[in-house]
Amino acid sequence: MLAHLSIKNFAVVKQLAVNLEDGLTAITGETGAGKSIAIDALSLCMGERADAGAVRKDAAKAEIIAHFSLNGNAAARHWLEENELDDEEDNSCFIRRVISKEGRSKAFINGTPVSLQQLKSFGQFLVAIHGQNTHLQLLKEDYQRQLLDSFAGHNGLLNDVATTYRNWRALQTELTTLQQQAQAREDRIQLLRYQVEELNEFALEEGEFSELETEHKRLSNGQNLLEQAQTSFYHLYESDEGNALSVIQNSIERLGELEAHDATLTPIIAMLNDAAIQVEEASGELRSYCDDLEIDPLRLQQVEARFSKAMELARKHMISPEELYAHHQALAAEFAELGEQESRLDDLIAGVENARIGYLQSAKALSESRQQAASALASAIEGQIRKMNMPHAEVAIEIEYDDTRKPAGIGLDAIEMTVSTNPGQPKDRLDKVVSGGELSRIGLAIQVIASDQHAVPTMIFDEVDTGISGPTASIVGNLLRQLGKRSQVMCVTHLPQVAAQAHNQLFVTKLTDGESTETRMLALTQQDRVDELARLLAGDKVTESALANARELLKSAESN
């Protein structure tokens, strides 16, 4: 339950701190005093978005702190433990929200920064807020469907419908795309077939073009290479008139004779010895090169033909010859993929039909579950509103399943709540039959039913009694009081019959000095409650009769 709420520099509130109690707490005050400000501030602690307009004028930031007791709230404790935000020493929780005057927002749970999404996720276990216009949502089919699905609790069926719908749509989209691209794909396949067959026939291997280029250069210059290599070998090793090796060896002999007279010749002689060795080795390599060098006109013709063909194919595909192998592989892969798409098209047609059947089966199962829940929910609403001075009310929730309807992730049902409020009156849509007060009562009945199903420790009703007066107001007040015996309930109201049923009462007042305005919230004593109820009964001019009526209302409420 909400134990304490602290508000600072929020809207017209400068500073406000209020302790909250169990049971039903009524919040009353003059029109325009800001009775709903505390609820708006608490909404921010539940993850609602805020802007700079929420900050009090001339203040740097607004700050709201909500303190919750978690006694008996296992779901909230489990969420905190899962998110590593629990306080092991205290069975409570602090939520803090700060909004700067620039509109920046920060949120904290037990002192740890959290996101708005986390606040919303956690808030669902703490507070349920029913706003002033919540009952107007009843006029919308989407809201009626959500109410019914929540009452039925068939989340598994809802997930099945959503999943099968997404699968069907995804397959349909893929099929449509393939069908639209069919002609372009066929043209591309024809071109690729010709190109890949030509490249397959040539069958260039990876790295082969570089080898062809190297071999082509060698073969086409074979005679010149042989002549020059032989000449070089002759001058290095075989010439009788003084080859390079003999010249070096003679120099080594002459310098060796002089080495004894000058030691500085020693390293020079060593270098000449190395040179002699290298010349001799190079000569041997040249001899082998000349012996191995082939001058083969037939091989040159073959290499030249393949080299020219590679160049021709590269020009045709507008790439360099070195890229021809990789290009061939890419075209072959694309050709294979397009062929697979043709096969995929046939599979998709069957897949789309199977997905459609699966979706229809899921949607039908959901519709049948809704049919069963609709009867139970209509009876429950009818039972509640008959307690609220609508004794002849009849409620029905009509479910129309139509598999020709445009498919959606929520199923194929048209859902409509119909009501009859008077004997002999046929049931019709809410907007055609009920008044504003009757709609408020139906909305309250649904909220009470929802609270029975999905217990939340704290429920807040913001003027849900709009359009209600007299005996009906007393009945609504008593209903909220009974609800307050099971949960903490807070209700912003302008009706004395509702306020009198509260276990506790807060009074909201607005003070101004002509330059600034400030809203305050005060806990009322028993006598204060009598005075406030009398004001609600009589207006600004409180009479003894109004005070007596106020006391009687409180006495009557306490007997319930």
VENNOR-V290620 format. One record per helix or strand. SS is the DSSP state (2 for helix, 1 for strand). FROM is the first residue (numbers start at 1). TO is the last residue. Records with the same first field share a line. If there is no record, write none. Layout:
BEGIN
SS=FROM-TO ; FROM-TO
END
This chain:
BEGIN
1=2-10 ; 13-19 ; 24-29 ; 55-55 ; 61-69 ; 92-100 ; 105-109 ; 112-114 ; 127-130 ; 394-401 ; 413-420 ; 428-429 ; 458-462 ; 488-492 ; 504-512 ; 517-523
2=37-45 ; 52-54 ; 74-82 ; 116-123 ; 134-139 ; 141-152 ; 155-180 ; 182-202 ; 208-220 ; 222-238 ; 244-258 ; 263-292 ; 297-316 ; 321-386 ; 430-433 ; 436-453 ; 470-484 ; 496-500 ; 526-538 ; 544-558
END
